[in-house]
Structures are given as C-alpha cells and as structure tokens.
Amino acid sequence: MSRTKFVTAVVAGSLAVAATAFAAQPMSAAAQRQAEQACRQHDIQPRSAAWELCLSHVTRAYEWGEQTLAAQLARAAGDARQSCLEEGQRPESQGYRVCVNKEIEARSELLILGDDQSGVNVAEVK
C-alpha cells in the first residue's frame, strides 16, 4: 500500500469516528441538561458528590428515552442525599459519597414502574 493511500485511509477513518462522535453529542448534551434540572428540583446542589451521582444515573435514563425512570431516579437521589445527611454523614466525606451511591442504587432497584404516562411508583401506592 502506498503512503498516500495509507494516509488517505487514516484520514477517512478519523473523519468517520469524529462524525459519529459529533452526531451523538446533541442527545447527550440535551440529556445532561434535563438531568441537571431534575436533580436541582430534588434539592441536589451542583459540585457535590450527590450531584455527580444524580447526574450519572438520571442522564443515562434520559439518553435511553426513559423520562419516567429519569424523574424517579432524580427523586431517589434527593431522598438518598437526605437519608445520608440524617444518618450523620458529612457531605464532604468519602463515607457520604458511598452512602449516597448505595442509597441511590438500592432505591433504584426498588423502583417498580407503573404506567409510563402516570409516573406512579406502584411500590409506594397504598
């Protein structure tokens, strides 16, 4: 293979990868913005351990197109933050981060989705 053909193949491959990454970006950016809003609605403050954990869970749900799940995960993150604070965890500690992560995951495993339109968590219906 000549040097020119090799360079052309590398450039074409790089452009294909860049185009794919660029095309995927708007959905992730939109999902991130939605997640930020949902996390704020549940009293989770930016630049905190709870914020990072909330964003990672909620953004992923929005990327999957699961609006109801995203809202429930944001609520679970807010509840987890509050629960860990009530346990006496200090927000700047590693223990707090571990507690919040554990609580979010435990609460998200308990989410039993009702009708996608209702957003009702049927595990909480009395």
SEMARTOR-676032 format. One record per residue (C-alpha): x, y, z; residue in one letter; residue number from 1. Coordinates in nm, 3 decimals. Layout:
<rs>
+---------+---------+---------+------+------+
!      px !      py !      pz ! resn ! resi !
+---------+---------+---------+------+------+
!       X !       Y !       Z !    a !  NUM !
...
+---------+---------+---------+------+------+
</rs>
This chain:
<rs>
+---------+---------+---------+------+------+
!      px !      py !      pz ! resn ! resi !
+---------+---------+---------+------+------+
!   0.000 !   0.000 !   0.000 !    m !    1 !
!   0.143 !   0.335 !  -0.095 !    s !    2 !
!   0.198 !   0.602 !   0.164 !    r !    3 !
!  -0.069 !   0.827 !   0.005 !    t !    4 !
!  -0.335 !   0.554 !   0.021 !    k !    5 !
!  -0.244 !   0.479 !   0.383 !    f !    6 !
!  -0.269 !   0.844 !   0.486 !    v !    7 !
!  -0.599 !   0.876 !   0.298 !    t !    8 !
!  -0.738 !   0.569 !   0.477 !    a !    9 !
!  -0.630 !   0.704 !   0.818 !    v !   10 !
!  -0.784 !   1.046 !   0.749 !    v !   11 !
!  -1.110 !   0.891 !   0.623 !    a !   12 !
!  -1.129 !   0.666 !   0.930 !    g !   13 !
!  -1.063 !   0.960 !   1.162 !    s !   14 !
!  -1.333 !   1.167 !   0.993 !    l !   15 !
!  -1.584 !   0.881 !   1.028 !    a !   16 !
!  -1.510 !   0.848 !   1.401 !    v !   17 !
!  -1.531 !   1.226 !   1.452 !    a !   18 !
!  -1.861 !   1.247 !   1.262 !    a !   19 !
!  -2.009 !   0.968 !   1.473 !    t !   20 !
!  -1.899 !   1.136 !   1.796 !    a !   21 !
!  -2.032 !   1.472 !   1.681 !    f !   22 !
!  -2.368 !   1.323 !   1.581 !    a !   23 !
!  -2.408 !   1.156 !   1.921 !    a !   24 !
!  -2.323 !   1.471 !   2.118 !    q !   25 !
!  -2.653 !   1.666 !   2.097 !    p !   26 !
!  -2.857 !   1.387 !   2.257 !    m !   27 !
!  -2.607 !   1.356 !   2.542 !    s !   28 !
!  -2.596 !   1.733 !   2.590 !    a !   29 !
!  -2.976 !   1.753 !   2.594 !    a !   30 !
!  -2.996 !   1.458 !   2.833 !    a !   31 !
!  -2.739 !   1.622 !   3.060 !    q !   32 !
!  -2.936 !   1.949 !   3.070 !    r !   33 !
!  -3.257 !   1.763 !   3.154 !    q !   34 !
!  -3.076 !   1.567 !   3.425 !    a !   35 !
!  -2.932 !   1.884 !   3.576 !    e !   36 !
!  -3.280 !   2.034 !   3.600 !    q !   37 !
!  -3.428 !   1.716 !   3.750 !    a !   38 !
!  -3.151 !   1.689 !   4.010 !    c !   39 !
!  -3.192 !   2.055 !   4.110 !    r !   40 !
!  -3.565 !   2.000 !   4.156 !    q !   41 !
!  -3.480 !   1.747 !   4.427 !    h !   42 !
!  -3.252 !   1.986 !   4.620 !    d !   43 !
!  -2.926 !   1.841 !   4.496 !    i !   44 !
!  -2.661 !   2.111 !   4.471 !    q !   45 !
!  -2.405 !   2.135 !   4.188 !    p !   46 !
!  -2.046 !   2.044 !   4.266 !    r !   47 !
!  -2.135 !   1.787 !   4.530 !    s !   48 !
!  -2.097 !   1.411 !   4.549 !    a !   49 !
!  -2.475 !   1.371 !   4.535 !    a !   50 !
!  -2.484 !   1.593 !   4.224 !    w !   51 !
!  -2.235 !   1.379 !   4.036 !    e !   52 !
!  -2.415 !   1.059 !   4.127 !    l !   53 !
!  -2.757 !   1.202 !   4.042 !    c !   54 !
!  -2.637 !   1.324 !   3.704 !    l !   55 !
!  -2.480 !   0.992 !   3.613 !    s !   56 !
!  -2.797 !   0.795 !   3.686 !    h !   57 !
!  -3.052 !   1.045 !   3.554 !    v !   58 !
!  -2.859 !   1.138 !   3.237 !    t !   59 !
!  -2.836 !   0.772 !   3.141 !    r !   60 !
!  -3.215 !   0.731 !   3.180 !    a !   61 !
!  -3.279 !   1.038 !   2.963 !    y !   62 !
!  -3.038 !   0.904 !   2.699 !    e !   63 !
!  -3.242 !   0.583 !   2.691 !    w !   64 !
!  -3.559 !   0.788 !   2.641 !    g !   65 !
!  -3.694 !   0.681 !   2.981 !    e !   66 !
!  -3.846 !   1.007 !   3.109 !    q !   67 !
!  -4.040 !   0.848 !   3.394 !    t !   68 !
!  -3.741 !   0.649 !   3.513 !    l !   69 !
!  -3.525 !   0.962 !   3.499 !    a !   70 !
!  -3.771 !   1.151 !   3.721 !    a !   71 !
!  -3.787 !   0.862 !   3.967 !    q !   72 !
!  -3.407 !   0.834 !   3.979 !    l !   73 !
!  -3.377 !   1.208 !   4.049 !    a !   74 !
!  -3.623 !   1.169 !   4.334 !    r !   75 !
!  -3.432 !   0.864 !   4.461 !    a !   76 !
!  -3.110 !   1.069 !   4.455 !    a !   77 !
!  -3.273 !   1.350 !   4.652 !    g !   78 !
!  -3.410 !   1.102 !   4.905 !    d !   79 !
!  -3.070 !   0.930 !   4.928 !    a !   80 !
!  -2.895 !   1.262 !   4.992 !    r !   81 !
!  -3.139 !   1.346 !   5.271 !    q !   82 !
!  -3.117 !   0.998 !   5.423 !    s !   83 !
!  -2.737 !   1.008 !   5.437 !    c !   84 !
!  -2.740 !   1.353 !   5.596 !    l !   85 !
!  -2.989 !   1.229 !   5.856 !    e !   86 !
!  -2.752 !   0.939 !   5.930 !    e !   87 !
!  -2.492 !   1.198 !   6.024 !    g !   88 !
!  -2.271 !   1.165 !   5.717 !    q !   89 !
!  -2.075 !   1.481 !   5.636 !    r !   90 !
!  -2.124 !   1.591 !   5.272 !    p !   91 !
!  -1.751 !   1.633 !   5.213 !    e !   92 !
!  -1.663 !   1.282 !   5.336 !    s !   93 !
!  -1.600 !   0.970 !   5.132 !    q !   94 !
!  -1.849 !   0.791 !   5.356 !    g !   95 !
!  -2.121 !   1.031 !   5.240 !    y !   96 !
!  -2.043 !   0.959 !   4.874 !    r !   97 !
!  -2.052 !   0.585 !   4.938 !    v !   98 !
!  -2.377 !   0.621 !   5.133 !    c !   99 !
!  -2.547 !   0.826 !   4.861 !    v !  100 !
!  -2.438 !   0.587 !   4.587 !    n !  101 !
!  -2.554 !   0.285 !   4.787 !    k !  102 !
!  -2.889 !   0.452 !   4.863 !    e !  103 !
!  -2.950 !   0.556 !   4.501 !    i !  104 !
!  -2.875 !   0.208 !   4.377 !    e !  105 !
!  -3.091 !   0.044 !   4.644 !    a !  106 !
!  -3.380 !   0.281 !   4.577 !    r !  107 !
!  -3.348 !   0.245 !   4.200 !    s !  108 !
!  -3.366 !  -0.133 !   4.232 !    e !  109 !
!  -3.693 !  -0.092 !   4.424 !    l !  110 !
!  -3.850 !   0.126 !   4.157 !    l !  111 !
!  -4.136 !  -0.060 !   4.006 !    i !  112 !
!  -4.267 !   0.146 !   3.723 !    l !  113 !
!  -4.637 !   0.192 !   3.684 !    g !  114 !
!  -4.793 !   0.326 !   3.370 !    d !  115 !
!  -4.522 !   0.517 !   3.179 !    d !  116 !
!  -4.762 !   0.809 !   3.142 !    q !  117 !
!  -4.853 !   0.831 !   3.509 !    s !  118 !
!  -4.505 !   0.823 !   3.661 !    g !  119 !
!  -4.652 !   0.642 !   3.960 !    v !  120 !
!  -4.415 !   0.423 !   4.155 !    n !  121 !
!  -4.650 !   0.137 !   4.232 !    v !  122 !
!  -4.427 !   0.019 !   4.517 !    a !  123 !
!  -4.537 !   0.332 !   4.708 !    e !  124 !
!  -4.910 !   0.311 !   4.628 !    v !  125 !
!  -5.109 !   0.241 !   4.945 !    k !  126 !
+---------+---------+---------+------+------+
</rs>
